[in-house]
Amino acid sequence: MKKGYFGEFGGRFVPEILMPPLFELEEAISGIFSQPRFQSRLTKILQDFVGRPTSLTFLENLSRDLGFDLWLKREDLAHTGAHKINNTVGQALLAKDMGKKCLLAETGAGQHGVATATAAALLGLDCLVYMGARDVERQRVNVRRMELLGAEVVPVQSSTQTLKDAINQALRHWIREQESTHYCIGSVVGPHPFPTLVRDLQAVIGREARAQFLEKTGRLPDQVLACVGGGSNAMGIFHPFVQDRGVALTGVEAAGEGTPDCFHSATVTRGSPGVLHGFKTSLLQTPEGQILPSHSIAPGLDYPGVGPEHVHLHQTGRVSFVQVNDRQALAAFQALTRKEGIIPALESAHALAHALELKGTLRPETQVLVNLSGRGDKDLDIVLEELGVAG
Ligand SMILES: *Cc1c(COP(=O)(O)O)cnc(C)c1O
């Protein structure tokens, strides 16, 4: 495979002026990042600060209802409440070793911004976060959180004032400040080497889950499910299972309201090839190449692109992709909360919803593992409003 490509997807479609920091990062990955000394420092942070390994939980009540065995990998138990911290502490440690002073990020719902600001505080780095002005309005609590952690949040006024505009601004800022600044990308997206770097940092999820599953059951799961926004929690849990041909891997995309002409975020299943934010992938776009607005009830799934490796794994048939709509995700949110005492993030509820759809289709000894990418505290306002409980 061509370097930096997954089949025909990925690559590095950036202005000439962004090539030096990408080369510098690539060198740091093959130098610093691969050293046992770096890896053991990272492992220590993951254990002592992030709280790894996260649990593997058997869902006794739901399994009884469903007629097969359902398990969760509990990324909701990681510090700051989701898998995103695995990536940001890794990139922050690398940036520091590269001599960088500042972490640059962009964020939509604010979760990646909070995870980056957290890692920056831990390692004594400055932190600058671009965020669409509309998202700043909608996500006040996360903006406050980032500011308390010492980050500067810059509202972006251009275009739709959401994530894709914040990414464009962050790329512009990186052009100017590449000497001092590391661009901490939040998912398996962006120009090479980011999709590989973020995957390798998130693969700790799948390595742990694989070992925990073997230890608890003596075998591997039959199916592994994860929600796909940019695709980092999914690549993280899938990666160590890709070689295990007996393990079916399924990525769950957000179908929005679920009607044929509604806005959605199902980029792998309903997008078409194109280039956005420095890499080739599947995109939600018009036939003329205008990026379409995306939508999901889950803020973290709301992105018009997706990691290039997912598109490739879809094309080769190794990973299946399915869609779950807002209503199904809400039902799964309620089921997990009421029957198991775990309040999931709305993103993760999409993956769970697909598992619930499998009722009646699987033999009783089937083992299904869902990546619970985060906890749902952040989504309570959305859920209460949807359920008509809000005052
Ligand atoms: C951000 C986020 C996602 C989506 O991002 P991926 O890169 O697709 O993992 C999923 N779940 C939670 C809890 C998130 O915060």
The ligand as an SDF file (V2000), in Angstrom:
LIG
                    3D

 15 15  0  0  0  0  0  0  0  0999 V2000
  -16.2360   12.3190   19.9680 C   0  0  0  0  0  0  0  0  0  0  0  0
  -16.9770   11.1410   20.3780 C   0  0  0  0  0  0  0  0  0  0  0  0
  -17.3180   10.1210   19.4680 C   0  0  0  0  0  0  0  0  0  0  0  0
  -17.0510   10.2080   17.9950 C   0  0  0  0  0  0  0  0  0  0  0  0
  -15.6980   10.2560   17.6350 O   0  0  0  0  0  0  0  0  0  0  0  0
  -14.9490    9.0210   16.9910 P   0  0  0  0  0  0  0  0  0  0  0  0
  -13.6670    9.6040   16.5100 O   0  0  0  0  0  0  0  0  0  0  0  0
  -15.8050    8.4910   15.8830 O   0  0  0  0  0  0  0  0  0  0  0  0
  -14.7540    8.0270   18.0550 O   0  0  0  0  0  0  0  0  0  0  0  0
  -17.9650    8.9910   19.9320 C   0  0  0  0  0  0  0  0  0  0  0  0
  -18.3000    8.8680   21.2400 N   0  0  0  0  0  0  0  0  0  0  0  0
  -18.0060    9.8270   22.1430 C   0  0  0  0  0  0  0  0  0  0  0  0
  -18.4040    9.6120   23.5530 C   0  0  0  0  0  0  0  0  0  0  0  0
  -17.3430   10.9820   21.7450 C   0  0  0  0  0  0  0  0  0  0  0  0
  -17.0700   11.9330   22.6530 O   0  0  0  0  0  0  0  0  0  0  0  0
  1  2  1  0
  2  3  1  0
  2 14  2  0
  3  4  1  0
  3 10  2  0
  4  5  1  0
  5  6  1  0
  6  7  2  0
  6  8  1  0
  6  9  1  0
 10 11  1  0
 11 12  2  0
 12 13  1  0
 12 14  1  0
 14 15  1  0
M  END
$$$$
